[in-house]
Structures are given as structure tokens and as C-alpha cells.
Amino acid sequence: MRAVIILMVVLLSACENEPTFEERYSEAEQTISERAQAIESDLDDPAKPAPSATASEAR
């Protein structure tokens, strides 16, 4: 009986640590925004060669 109570307390405390939908959404939104800004900055600088072009020229 005591083991069941301890198990229930452990399981309930583990559920409280999960991030909410809003927290996960905010984190994903921030990651996507950062990647989009990096892509836009790469596109804004036409003088800089693409990474794949640099790698093939180095061989």
C-alpha cells in the first residue's frame, strides 16, 4: 500500500514538470524566427559565396 502511494506521488510530480503548449510554442517560434533571420541575412549579402560553392572550390 505504501509503495502505491509513493508511486502515485512520483508520477504526479513528474507530470508537473512538462512544459505547457504555450511554452513549447514560444520556443519553437523563437527557433524558427532565428533561422529565418539567418537565412534572410545570407540572402541579403550576395557577395558572400554559398557554403556549397566554397566547399567544391576548395578541392
N, C-alpha and C positions, 0 to 999 in steps of 0.2 A: 504494500500500500504506500509506504514511504517513497519507494522508487518511482511509483506512478506520479506522485505529487512533484517530486524533484524533476522528473522528465517533463511534465507539463510546464513548470516554471522555466526550464531551459528553453523549451520550444517557443513559449510566448516571448521570452526576452530576445530570441533570435529574430522573430518576426518584426520587432520594433526597429531593428537596425537597417531594414531595407529602405532604399531611397524611394520617395514618392514619385508619381508620374511627373509632377511639375519639376522636381529636381533632375530627373533623368532627361526631360525635355530641354530644360535650360542648358544642361551640359552638352547635349547633342547640338543644340542651336549654336552655342558658342564655338564648338569644334568646327561646324560647317561654315560659320562666318569667318573664322580664322583661315580656313582652307580657301574660301572664295577670295578673300583679300590677298592671299599669297598668289593665287592664280591671276588675279587682276593685275597685281604689281609685275608679275612676269610678262604679261601681255602688253603692259604699258611701256616696257623697255625693249624696243625692237633691236637695239644694237647688241644686246646680250644674246649669244648663241644658245640654242636649245641644248639641254644636257645630253640628248642622244647624239646630236651633231658633234659635240665636243668629244664624246667617247669614241666615235668612229674615226675622227681625225687623229686621235692620239695613237692609233695602231699603226 
